[in-house]
Amino acid sequence: MPGWPFTAYVVLTIVGLALLSAGLRAVDLPAALGWLILGTDLVFLAAYLRLGDIPPFVFYVLLLVTGVALVRQPG
């Protein structure tokens, strides 16, 4: 089986998380959430480049935490 679909999935997810971080920092939300996502995204990128593999659930956990943090925002 070719490995490029998983590589494309990981790269596109990392790019998507970076865009999510930029979007969250651009709107009227606490900037810490955007910076947290960007920092975690960079850790994921470094881990993928170093290890050559990353389990998909780590992306899901980050998105779950982001969703919970956004739902709990007052307003």
Buried (B, 14 or more C-beta within 10 A) or exposed (E): EEEEEEEEEBEEBBEEBBEBBEEBBEEEBEEEBBEBBBEBBBEBBEEBEEEEEBEEEBBEEBBEBBEEBEEEEEE
